[in-house]
Amino acid sequence: MDIVLGLQWGDEGKGKFIDLISEKYDITARFNGGANAGHSIERNGRKITLKMIPSGIFMKEVQNIIGTGTVIDPVSFKKEIQNLQIFDKTIQPEGNIIISRKAHLVLPTHRLLDIFMEENPAYTTIGTTKNGIAQAYSNKILRQNLRVGDIFSPDFQSRAQHILDRDYKMLKDEGMIVLPALEEISKEFFDAVGFLKNFNCTETEIFLNTALSEGKKILAEGSQAAMLDIDHGTYPYVTSSSTTASGASSGLGISPKKIGEIYGIAKAYCTRVGNGAFPTELLDEFGDDLRMKGNEFGSNTGRPRRIGWLDLPALKYAVMINGVTQLVLTKADVLSGLKSVGVCTHYELKDGSIESVAGILPENAKPILKWMTGWTADLSNMKNISELPQELTDFLSFLEAELEIPVGYLSIGPGREQILKLK
């Protein structure tokens, strides 16, 4: 099993890379997260954002797994499938999407609870997508949630309705003006559950391990990114699931001994959505210009992303905890035309000490920047690594030396085919 995951704060271009290499695999499998993900795929000059559906869906021979570590919102899932079929009428999702019976459900009141906590001053504002993901995962840990396999039980509707009634009452008691009405969200939810039953829901751990024993190749797809991991990220401004390589193992039920390549995706600069420490953030007109040039707006929410220079201390940490074997560098084309490119190599802390590898990003740390000569060439039509400008080659060599891993791929434009294989 090989793994693809983000090394920064998400939005690194994982969907594009997975779409490119998934034809080499028999199975693509999502191991974490839910409808808070947003992997953009390009087809015939058009783009679609996949949320819960694995990015290998456009490969007819590839089986797509939604694993145990994910959370499934039946309402969002139904809408996503419908949008997918409008986008590409040739896709038959019921035939090549398999869902874990052990994946947990996102209920409609989970979304409302998410909104309530984000907007209530009594709670820490995280800057979530308000898709109910945290509520589903928290109820999973509390052992108060329902799983996909439960939808086939004869008492499922009564059990689910009990939770919806309880949550709705609690929100009203807290003074929230709850819209839409309970009857409306309940009907929409149970209709979507009926739609979900059309899919193959099984013990995906057994399916995947059987496939491996038969010599089939699996690509595990992570959503969000390493610095948003619930344990190892910039807590509390993180997601609610495990986004690391070890999360792929637990989220799919596959032994770590069976992991091969670990592809880590990173931009040539940094972006972040939501709250949390961001030492290299650019809060000036240049940052605004870079945001527009790179089209840095959330693929799922449309929110403008925060912009900053590449953060090596954080990137080294992400490479270390994931055991990354190859770096996939994206958005190098966005930096074309700059006279110089900044890279944060260390942090200077308040006490004057220096940090070069950072798991907990220190508040008010001063980034120590190394300025590298920029590249002016238009990268978008290059077909061979020999065409790359020397300045960019030097930039890549610097990253390889600092991270002690090869840069295996380089994205040179937004198009699906605009990726060069370097190794």
Sequence and secondary structure as in RCSB ss.txt:
>XXXX:A:sequence
MDIVLGLQWGDEGKGKFIDLISEKYDITARFNGGANAGHSIERNGRKITLKMIPSGIFMKEVQNIIGTGTVIDPV
SFKKEIQNLQIFDKTIQPEGNIIISRKAHLVLPTHRLLDIFMEENPAYTTIGTTKNGIAQAYSNKILRQNLRVGD
IFSPDFQSRAQHILDRDYKMLKDEGMIVLPALEEISKEFFDAVGFLKNFNCTETEIFLNTALSEGKKILAEGSQA
AMLDIDHGTYPYVTSSSTTASGASSGLGISPKKIGEIYGIAKAYCTRVGNGAFPTELLDEFGDDLRMKGNEFGSN
TGRPRRIGWLDLPALKYAVMINGVTQLVLTKADVLSGLKSVGVCTHYELKDGSIESVAGILPENAKPILKWMTGW
TADLSNMKNISELPQELTDFLSFLEAELEIPVGYLSIGPGREQILKLK
>XXXX:A:secstr
 EEEEESSSS SSHHHHHHHHGGG SEEEE SB TT  EEEEETTEEEEESSS TTTTSTT EEEE TTBEE HH
HHHHHHHHHHHH TT  HHHHEEEETTSEE  HHHHHHHHHHHH TTS       SSHHHHHHHHHTT   BGGG
GGSTTHHHHHHHHHHHHHHHHHHTT    S HHHHHHHHHHHHHHHTTSEEE HHHHHHHHHHTT  EEEE  S 
GGG TTTSSTTSS SS  SHHHHHHHHT  GGG   EEEEEESSEEE SSS  TTB  SHHHHHHHHHTT B TT
T  B EEE EEHHHHHHHHHHHT  EEEEE GGGGTT SEEEEEEEEE TTS EESS SS  TT EEEEEEEE  
 S  TT  SGGGS HHHHHHHHHHHHHHTS EEEEE SSSTT EEE  
